[in-house]
Structures are given as C-alpha cells and as structure tokens.
Amino acid sequence: GLRNVFVEKYAQLFCIQEGIKLTILRVANPYGIEQLKVNRKGLIVSLMLSALSRDEVVLRGGGLQARDYVDVGDFCRLVPLLGNSSDALGAEILNVASGRSLRSIEIAKIVEEIIEVEIPLRIVDQSPSYEVKQSALEVTALKRLIKPQVLESSLAELWMQIKRAKSI
C-alpha cells in the first residue's frame, strides 16, 4: 500500500542522488513449496495444507479480496536475468505477477477443483482497515523477460510437491 510506495520513492531518490541504477521488483503474492519452511504461508499453501489437516481457513472481507499471485519459480527464473539489464528493461519498477487478479473465494474454488478435496472455509466480512481490497499488477514488461506460469498448472505441481513433502 502507501508504505510500499513511500519506500520505493525514497529508494529512487537515494539512487538518483548517488548515481545508482535501480530496478524495484513489486512481487505479487508468491506461492511455492518453500513456504512449508516458514511460519507465514500465504493463502494458496494454507488452502492446500488445510485440505490435508482439515483445519479451517478463514477468508476475510467476505472472500472478495482480489490478489494477483506468482509462482516462486517465476521469480527465481527472473532474478538472474536482471543482472545488468536495467537499461534493456526500460522500467524502474517491474511487477512480478501473473497479471491475473482473483478473489480469495475464487482461488479457494480453483484449488479445490485441482486437488479434488473440499477445503473447510469460514468466510467473514471483517478485514483489517489497512488491507488492500484489490491488487492487480500490469505485467507487460515482465513478459518481455519471462513467461509467467499458468496458475492452474502451477497449482497442480505445487499440490504434488506438498503431498510428497507431507508423505501422502
């Protein structure tokens, strides 16, 4: 939100003053098997883990909050390409996302269809006032560098990885 824009502007100002080239990566909601190793999971991995544990997942904002998601593999493929390519990139800010914004309830249904398991959901209307209601990122510049993975294919692979990691 606003805090991120402030930090971006500060970084840009500093780099202009110091003559440093800068590319800011705005990374959408990343998901991947690596999230099993950290406490903060994100919606997609939480949904898949819930399918295994039967723990309830709470969708805030009536399940209507819209987000763009990015497979962490896309991010990992992108970073080495950036090296010294900021001149060729033509952008000081690069959105790293799929270019497809989905509501949390839509993501839950897509995950359920892919894994063929009903996920226990509780939908609440409340959400913290600071939470962004909708996030959609323009990815034209990103697509000049990589082709983001198709969400459904990526989620199917992630589900297989999670099942292997959890020995199911």
Rosetta constraint file for C-alpha pairs under 8 A:
AtomPair CA 1 CA 5 HARMONIC 6.64 0.50
AtomPair CA 1 CA 132 HARMONIC 6.93 0.50
AtomPair CA 2 CA 6 HARMONIC 6.28 0.50
AtomPair CA 3 CA 7 HARMONIC 6.35 0.50
AtomPair CA 4 CA 8 HARMONIC 6.14 0.50
AtomPair CA 5 CA 9 HARMONIC 6.12 0.50
AtomPair CA 6 CA 10 HARMONIC 6.17 0.50
AtomPair CA 7 CA 11 HARMONIC 6.14 0.50
AtomPair CA 8 CA 12 HARMONIC 6.13 0.50
AtomPair CA 8 CA 24 HARMONIC 7.24 0.50
AtomPair CA 9 CA 13 HARMONIC 6.11 0.50
AtomPair CA 10 CA 14 HARMONIC 6.19 0.50
AtomPair CA 11 CA 15 HARMONIC 6.14 0.50
AtomPair CA 12 CA 16 HARMONIC 6.11 0.50
AtomPair CA 12 CA 22 HARMONIC 7.13 0.50
AtomPair CA 13 CA 17 HARMONIC 6.23 0.50
AtomPair CA 14 CA 18 HARMONIC 6.17 0.50
AtomPair CA 15 CA 19 HARMONIC 5.68 0.50
AtomPair CA 15 CA 20 HARMONIC 4.66 0.50
AtomPair CA 15 CA 21 HARMONIC 6.59 0.50
AtomPair CA 15 CA 22 HARMONIC 6.73 0.50
AtomPair CA 16 CA 20 HARMONIC 6.30 0.50
AtomPair CA 16 CA 21 HARMONIC 7.80 0.50
AtomPair CA 21 CA 86 HARMONIC 7.25 0.50
AtomPair CA 22 CA 86 HARMONIC 7.27 0.50
AtomPair CA 22 CA 92 HARMONIC 6.25 0.50
AtomPair CA 23 CA 86 HARMONIC 6.44 0.50
AtomPair CA 23 CA 91 HARMONIC 7.16 0.50
AtomPair CA 23 CA 92 HARMONIC 4.61 0.50
AtomPair CA 23 CA 93 HARMONIC 5.54 0.50
AtomPair CA 23 CA 94 HARMONIC 6.87 0.50
AtomPair CA 24 CA 92 HARMONIC 6.09 0.50
AtomPair CA 24 CA 93 HARMONIC 4.62 0.50
AtomPair CA 24 CA 94 HARMONIC 6.06 0.50
AtomPair CA 25 CA 93 HARMONIC 5.97 0.50
AtomPair CA 25 CA 94 HARMONIC 4.96 0.50
AtomPair CA 25 CA 95 HARMONIC 5.92 0.50
AtomPair CA 25 CA 96 HARMONIC 6.54 0.50
AtomPair CA 26 CA 93 HARMONIC 7.02 0.50
AtomPair CA 26 CA 94 HARMONIC 6.02 0.50
AtomPair CA 26 CA 95 HARMONIC 4.66 0.50
AtomPair CA 26 CA 96 HARMONIC 5.78 0.50
AtomPair CA 27 CA 70 HARMONIC 7.62 0.50
AtomPair CA 27 CA 95 HARMONIC 6.10 0.50
AtomPair CA 27 CA 96 HARMONIC 4.65 0.50
AtomPair CA 27 CA 97 HARMONIC 6.31 0.50
AtomPair CA 28 CA 67 HARMONIC 7.74 0.50
AtomPair CA 28 CA 68 HARMONIC 5.76 0.50
AtomPair CA 28 CA 69 HARMONIC 5.38 0.50
AtomPair CA 28 CA 70 HARMONIC 5.97 0.50
AtomPair CA 28 CA 95 HARMONIC 7.49 0.50
AtomPair CA 28 CA 96 HARMONIC 6.05 0.50
AtomPair CA 28 CA 97 HARMONIC 5.15 0.50
AtomPair CA 28 CA 137 HARMONIC 7.71 0.50
AtomPair CA 29 CA 42 HARMONIC 7.48 0.50
AtomPair CA 29 CA 67 HARMONIC 7.25 0.50
AtomPair CA 29 CA 68 HARMONIC 6.32 0.50
AtomPair CA 29 CA 69 HARMONIC 4.56 0.50
AtomPair CA 29 CA 70 HARMONIC 5.94 0.50
AtomPair CA 29 CA 97 HARMONIC 7.75 0.50
AtomPair CA 30 CA 42 HARMONIC 7.80 0.50
AtomPair CA 30 CA 69 HARMONIC 5.73 0.50
AtomPair CA 30 CA 70 HARMONIC 4.72 0.50
AtomPair CA 30 CA 71 HARMONIC 5.61 0.50
AtomPair CA 30 CA 72 HARMONIC 5.51 0.50
AtomPair CA 31 CA 35 HARMONIC 6.97 0.50
AtomPair CA 31 CA 42 HARMONIC 6.96 0.50
AtomPair CA 31 CA 44 HARMONIC 6.62 0.50
AtomPair CA 31 CA 45 HARMONIC 6.77 0.50
AtomPair CA 31 CA 69 HARMONIC 7.23 0.50
AtomPair CA 31 CA 70 HARMONIC 6.35 0.50
AtomPair CA 31 CA 71 HARMONIC 5.22 0.50
AtomPair CA 31 CA 72 HARMONIC 5.65 0.50
AtomPair CA 32 CA 45 HARMONIC 7.29 0.50
AtomPair CA 32 CA 71 HARMONIC 6.10 0.50
AtomPair CA 32 CA 72 HARMONIC 5.53 0.50
AtomPair CA 32 CA 73 HARMONIC 7.54 0.50
AtomPair CA 32 CA 158 HARMONIC 6.49 0.50
AtomPair CA 33 CA 45 HARMONIC 7.88 0.50
AtomPair CA 33 CA 158 HARMONIC 6.43 0.50
AtomPair CA 33 CA 161 HARMONIC 6.64 0.50
AtomPair CA 33 CA 162 HARMONIC 6.55 0.50
AtomPair CA 34 CA 38 HARMONIC 7.59 0.50
AtomPair CA 35 CA 39 HARMONIC 7.75 0.50
AtomPair CA 35 CA 40 HARMONIC 7.31 0.50
AtomPair CA 35 CA 41 HARMONIC 5.44 0.50
AtomPair CA 35 CA 42 HARMONIC 7.90 0.50
AtomPair CA 35 CA 45 HARMONIC 7.19 0.50
AtomPair CA 36 CA 41 HARMONIC 7.02 0.50
AtomPair CA 36 CA 45 HARMONIC 7.87 0.50
AtomPair CA 41 CA 45 HARMONIC 5.93 0.50
AtomPair CA 41 CA 46 HARMONIC 5.91 0.50
AtomPair CA 42 CA 46 HARMONIC 6.05 0.50
AtomPair CA 43 CA 47 HARMONIC 6.03 0.50
AtomPair CA 43 CA 104 HARMONIC 7.81 0.50
AtomPair CA 44 CA 48 HARMONIC 6.46 0.50
AtomPair CA 44 CA 107 HARMONIC 7.39 0.50
AtomPair CA 44 CA 108 HARMONIC 7.72 0.50
AtomPair CA 44 CA 111 HARMONIC 7.61 0.50
AtomPair CA 45 CA 49 HARMONIC 6.07 0.50
AtomPair CA 46 CA 50 HARMONIC 5.97 0.50
AtomPair CA 46 CA 57 HARMONIC 7.24 0.50
AtomPair CA 47 CA 51 HARMONIC 6.34 0.50
AtomPair CA 47 CA 57 HARMONIC 6.69 0.50
AtomPair CA 47 CA 108 HARMONIC 6.81 0.50
AtomPair CA 47 CA 111 HARMONIC 7.37 0.50
AtomPair CA 47 CA 119 HARMONIC 6.82 0.50
AtomPair CA 48 CA 52 HARMONIC 6.80 0.50
AtomPair CA 48 CA 111 HARMONIC 7.34 0.50
AtomPair CA 48 CA 159 HARMONIC 6.92 0.50
AtomPair CA 48 CA 162 HARMONIC 7.87 0.50
AtomPair CA 49 CA 53 HARMONIC 6.18 0.50
AtomPair CA 49 CA 162 HARMONIC 7.94 0.50
AtomPair CA 50 CA 54 HARMONIC 5.04 0.50
AtomPair CA 50 CA 55 HARMONIC 5.00 0.50
AtomPair CA 50 CA 56 HARMONIC 6.48 0.50
AtomPair CA 50 CA 57 HARMONIC 6.82 0.50
AtomPair CA 50 CA 119 HARMONIC 6.41 0.50
AtomPair CA 50 CA 120 HARMONIC 7.19 0.50
AtomPair CA 51 CA 55 HARMONIC 7.57 0.50
AtomPair CA 51 CA 117 HARMONIC 6.29 0.50
AtomPair CA 51 CA 118 HARMONIC 6.83 0.50
AtomPair CA 51 CA 119 HARMONIC 5.16 0.50
AtomPair CA 51 CA 120 HARMONIC 7.46 0.50
AtomPair CA 54 CA 119 HARMONIC 7.10 0.50
AtomPair CA 54 CA 120 HARMONIC 6.41 0.50
AtomPair CA 55 CA 120 HARMONIC 6.68 0.50
AtomPair CA 56 CA 119 HARMONIC 7.52 0.50
AtomPair CA 56 CA 120 HARMONIC 4.79 0.50
AtomPair CA 56 CA 121 HARMONIC 5.39 0.50
AtomPair CA 56 CA 122 HARMONIC 6.66 0.50
AtomPair CA 57 CA 119 HARMONIC 7.81 0.50
AtomPair CA 57 CA 120 HARMONIC 6.29 0.50
AtomPair CA 57 CA 121 HARMONIC 4.91 0.50
AtomPair CA 57 CA 122 HARMONIC 6.14 0.50
AtomPair CA 58 CA 121 HARMONIC 5.88 0.50
AtomPair CA 58 CA 122 HARMONIC 4.75 0.50
AtomPair CA 58 CA 123 HARMONIC 5.76 0.50
AtomPair CA 58 CA 124 HARMONIC 7.04 0.50
AtomPair CA 59 CA 63 HARMONIC 5.05 0.50
AtomPair CA 59 CA 104 HARMONIC 6.79 0.50
AtomPair CA 59 CA 105 HARMONIC 7.35 0.50
AtomPair CA 59 CA 121 HARMONIC 7.07 0.50
AtomPair CA 59 CA 122 HARMONIC 6.18 0.50
AtomPair CA 59 CA 123 HARMONIC 4.78 0.50
AtomPair CA 59 CA 124 HARMONIC 6.19 0.50
AtomPair CA 60 CA 64 HARMONIC 7.84 0.50
AtomPair CA 60 CA 65 HARMONIC 7.53 0.50
AtomPair CA 60 CA 123 HARMONIC 6.12 0.50
AtomPair CA 60 CA 124 HARMONIC 5.05 0.50
AtomPair CA 60 CA 125 HARMONIC 5.89 0.50
AtomPair CA 60 CA 126 HARMONIC 5.84 0.50
AtomPair CA 60 CA 127 HARMONIC 5.28 0.50
AtomPair CA 61 CA 65 HARMONIC 6.05 0.50
AtomPair CA 61 CA 123 HARMONIC 7.71 0.50
AtomPair CA 61 CA 124 HARMONIC 6.14 0.50
AtomPair CA 61 CA 125 HARMONIC 4.49 0.50
AtomPair CA 61 CA 126 HARMONIC 5.24 0.50
AtomPair CA 61 CA 127 HARMONIC 5.13 0.50
AtomPair CA 61 CA 133 HARMONIC 7.93 0.50
AtomPair CA 62 CA 123 HARMONIC 5.53 0.50
AtomPair CA 62 CA 124 HARMONIC 5.20 0.50
AtomPair CA 62 CA 125 HARMONIC 4.32 0.50
AtomPair CA 62 CA 126 HARMONIC 7.27 0.50
AtomPair CA 63 CA 103 HARMONIC 6.50 0.50
AtomPair CA 63 CA 104 HARMONIC 5.13 0.50
AtomPair CA 63 CA 105 HARMONIC 4.81 0.50
AtomPair CA 63 CA 123 HARMONIC 6.06 0.50
AtomPair CA 63 CA 124 HARMONIC 7.44 0.50
AtomPair CA 63 CA 125 HARMONIC 7.77 0.50
AtomPair CA 64 CA 103 HARMONIC 5.04 0.50
AtomPair CA 64 CA 104 HARMONIC 6.06 0.50
AtomPair CA 64 CA 105 HARMONIC 6.56 0.50
AtomPair CA 64 CA 133 HARMONIC 7.74 0.50
AtomPair CA 65 CA 102 HARMONIC 7.98 0.50
AtomPair CA 65 CA 103 HARMONIC 5.14 0.50
AtomPair CA 65 CA 104 HARMONIC 5.86 0.50
AtomPair CA 65 CA 132 HARMONIC 7.59 0.50
AtomPair CA 65 CA 133 HARMONIC 4.92 0.50
AtomPair CA 65 CA 134 HARMONIC 5.70 0.50
AtomPair CA 66 CA 101 HARMONIC 5.80 0.50
AtomPair CA 66 CA 102 HARMONIC 4.90 0.50
AtomPair CA 66 CA 103 HARMONIC 3.90 0.50
AtomPair CA 66 CA 104 HARMONIC 6.20 0.50
AtomPair CA 66 CA 133 HARMONIC 6.35 0.50
AtomPair CA 66 CA 134 HARMONIC 4.48 0.50
AtomPair CA 66 CA 135 HARMONIC 5.91 0.50
AtomPair CA 66 CA 136 HARMONIC 7.72 0.50
AtomPair CA 67 CA 101 HARMONIC 4.95 0.50
AtomPair CA 67 CA 102 HARMONIC 5.43 0.50
AtomPair CA 67 CA 103 HARMONIC 6.30 0.50
AtomPair CA 67 CA 104 HARMONIC 7.41 0.50
AtomPair CA 67 CA 134 HARMONIC 5.97 0.50
AtomPair CA 67 CA 135 HARMONIC 4.84 0.50
AtomPair CA 67 CA 136 HARMONIC 6.35 0.50
AtomPair CA 68 CA 97 HARMONIC 6.23 0.50
AtomPair CA 68 CA 98 HARMONIC 6.42 0.50
AtomPair CA 68 CA 99 HARMONIC 6.58 0.50
AtomPair CA 68 CA 100 HARMONIC 5.60 0.50
AtomPair CA 68 CA 101 HARMONIC 4.29 0.50
AtomPair CA 68 CA 102 HARMONIC 6.34 0.50
AtomPair CA 68 CA 135 HARMONIC 6.20 0.50
AtomPair CA 68 CA 136 HARMONIC 5.63 0.50
AtomPair CA 68 CA 137 HARMONIC 6.88 0.50
AtomPair CA 69 CA 97 HARMONIC 5.79 0.50
AtomPair CA 69 CA 98 HARMONIC 6.03 0.50
AtomPair CA 69 CA 100 HARMONIC 7.56 0.50
AtomPair CA 69 CA 101 HARMONIC 7.44 0.50
AtomPair CA 70 CA 74 HARMONIC 6.89 0.50
AtomPair CA 70 CA 75 HARMONIC 7.55 0.50
AtomPair CA 70 CA 96 HARMONIC 7.02 0.50
AtomPair CA 70 CA 97 HARMONIC 4.81 0.50
AtomPair CA 70 CA 98 HARMONIC 5.55 0.50
AtomPair CA 70 CA 148 HARMONIC 7.68 0.50
AtomPair CA 71 CA 75 HARMONIC 7.01 0.50
AtomPair CA 71 CA 148 HARMONIC 7.94 0.50
AtomPair CA 71 CA 149 HARMONIC 7.08 0.50
AtomPair CA 71 CA 151 HARMONIC 7.84 0.50
AtomPair CA 71 CA 154 HARMONIC 6.98 0.50
AtomPair CA 72 CA 76 HARMONIC 6.23 0.50
AtomPair CA 73 CA 77 HARMONIC 6.12 0.50
AtomPair CA 74 CA 78 HARMONIC 6.17 0.50
AtomPair CA 74 CA 146 HARMONIC 7.62 0.50
AtomPair CA 74 CA 148 HARMONIC 6.00 0.50
AtomPair CA 74 CA 149 HARMONIC 6.94 0.50
AtomPair CA 75 CA 79 HARMONIC 6.33 0.50
AtomPair CA 75 CA 96 HARMONIC 6.97 0.50
AtomPair CA 76 CA 80 HARMONIC 7.52 0.50
AtomPair CA 77 CA 81 HARMONIC 7.35 0.50
AtomPair CA 77 CA 146 HARMONIC 7.65 0.50
AtomPair CA 78 CA 82 HARMONIC 6.71 0.50
AtomPair CA 78 CA 145 HARMONIC 7.18 0.50
AtomPair CA 78 CA 146 HARMONIC 6.70 0.50
AtomPair CA 79 CA 83 HARMONIC 7.29 0.50
AtomPair CA 81 CA 85 HARMONIC 7.21 0.50
AtomPair CA 81 CA 145 HARMONIC 7.48 0.50
AtomPair CA 82 CA 86 HARMONIC 6.76 0.50
AtomPair CA 85 CA 89 HARMONIC 5.93 0.50
AtomPair CA 86 CA 90 HARMONIC 6.61 0.50
AtomPair CA 86 CA 91 HARMONIC 7.20 0.50
AtomPair CA 86 CA 92 HARMONIC 7.45 0.50
AtomPair CA 89 CA 141 HARMONIC 7.22 0.50
AtomPair CA 91 CA 141 HARMONIC 7.56 0.50
AtomPair CA 94 CA 139 HARMONIC 7.84 0.50
AtomPair CA 94 CA 141 HARMONIC 6.78 0.50
AtomPair CA 94 CA 142 HARMONIC 6.66 0.50
AtomPair CA 95 CA 137 HARMONIC 6.28 0.50
AtomPair CA 95 CA 138 HARMONIC 6.58 0.50
AtomPair CA 95 CA 139 HARMONIC 5.89 0.50
AtomPair CA 95 CA 141 HARMONIC 7.74 0.50
AtomPair CA 95 CA 142 HARMONIC 6.68 0.50
AtomPair CA 96 CA 137 HARMONIC 7.94 0.50
AtomPair CA 96 CA 139 HARMONIC 6.93 0.50
AtomPair CA 96 CA 142 HARMONIC 6.52 0.50
AtomPair CA 97 CA 137 HARMONIC 6.56 0.50
AtomPair CA 97 CA 139 HARMONIC 6.61 0.50
AtomPair CA 97 CA 148 HARMONIC 7.43 0.50
AtomPair CA 98 CA 137 HARMONIC 7.95 0.50
AtomPair CA 98 CA 139 HARMONIC 7.10 0.50
AtomPair CA 98 CA 148 HARMONIC 5.74 0.50
AtomPair CA 98 CA 149 HARMONIC 7.38 0.50
AtomPair CA 98 CA 150 HARMONIC 7.83 0.50
AtomPair CA 98 CA 151 HARMONIC 7.73 0.50
AtomPair CA 99 CA 136 HARMONIC 6.70 0.50
AtomPair CA 99 CA 137 HARMONIC 5.64 0.50
AtomPair CA 99 CA 138 HARMONIC 5.89 0.50
AtomPair CA 99 CA 139 HARMONIC 5.54 0.50
AtomPair CA 100 CA 136 HARMONIC 6.79 0.50
AtomPair CA 100 CA 137 HARMONIC 7.76 0.50
AtomPair CA 101 CA 134 HARMONIC 7.95 0.50
AtomPair CA 101 CA 135 HARMONIC 6.67 0.50
AtomPair CA 101 CA 136 HARMONIC 5.20 0.50
AtomPair CA 101 CA 137 HARMONIC 7.83 0.50
AtomPair CA 102 CA 106 HARMONIC 6.09 0.50
AtomPair CA 102 CA 107 HARMONIC 6.42 0.50
AtomPair CA 103 CA 107 HARMONIC 6.39 0.50
AtomPair CA 104 CA 108 HARMONIC 6.20 0.50
AtomPair CA 105 CA 109 HARMONIC 6.33 0.50
AtomPair CA 106 CA 110 HARMONIC 6.18 0.50
AtomPair CA 107 CA 111 HARMONIC 6.10 0.50
AtomPair CA 108 CA 112 HARMONIC 6.15 0.50
AtomPair CA 108 CA 119 HARMONIC 7.67 0.50
AtomPair CA 109 CA 113 HARMONIC 6.17 0.50
AtomPair CA 110 CA 114 HARMONIC 6.24 0.50
AtomPair CA 110 CA 152 HARMONIC 7.50 0.50
AtomPair CA 111 CA 115 HARMONIC 6.07 0.50
AtomPair CA 111 CA 155 HARMONIC 7.21 0.50
AtomPair CA 112 CA 116 HARMONIC 5.39 0.50
AtomPair CA 112 CA 117 HARMONIC 5.36 0.50
AtomPair CA 112 CA 118 HARMONIC 5.66 0.50
AtomPair CA 112 CA 119 HARMONIC 6.55 0.50
AtomPair CA 113 CA 117 HARMONIC 7.30 0.50
AtomPair CA 114 CA 152 HARMONIC 7.35 0.50
AtomPair CA 114 CA 155 HARMONIC 7.43 0.50
AtomPair CA 114 CA 156 HARMONIC 6.12 0.50
AtomPair CA 115 CA 156 HARMONIC 7.17 0.50
AtomPair CA 115 CA 159 HARMONIC 6.85 0.50
AtomPair CA 127 CA 131 HARMONIC 6.90 0.50
AtomPair CA 139 CA 143 HARMONIC 6.20 0.50
AtomPair CA 140 CA 144 HARMONIC 6.77 0.50
AtomPair CA 141 CA 145 HARMONIC 7.19 0.50
AtomPair CA 142 CA 146 HARMONIC 6.18 0.50
AtomPair CA 142 CA 147 HARMONIC 7.71 0.50
AtomPair CA 143 CA 147 HARMONIC 5.33 0.50
AtomPair CA 143 CA 148 HARMONIC 7.16 0.50
AtomPair CA 149 CA 153 HARMONIC 7.42 0.50
AtomPair CA 149 CA 154 HARMONIC 6.34 0.50
AtomPair CA 150 CA 154 HARMONIC 6.12 0.50
AtomPair CA 151 CA 155 HARMONIC 6.02 0.50
AtomPair CA 152 CA 156 HARMONIC 6.23 0.50
AtomPair CA 153 CA 157 HARMONIC 6.42 0.50
AtomPair CA 154 CA 158 HARMONIC 6.19 0.50
AtomPair CA 155 CA 159 HARMONIC 6.09 0.50
AtomPair CA 156 CA 160 HARMONIC 6.50 0.50
AtomPair CA 157 CA 161 HARMONIC 6.32 0.50
AtomPair CA 158 CA 162 HARMONIC 6.13 0.50
AtomPair CA 159 CA 163 HARMONIC 6.15 0.50
AtomPair CA 160 CA 164 HARMONIC 6.21 0.50
AtomPair CA 161 CA 165 HARMONIC 6.08 0.50
AtomPair CA 162 CA 166 HARMONIC 6.01 0.50
AtomPair CA 163 CA 167 HARMONIC 5.88 0.50
AtomPair CA 163 CA 168 HARMONIC 5.13 0.50
AtomPair CA 164 CA 168 HARMONIC 6.11 0.50
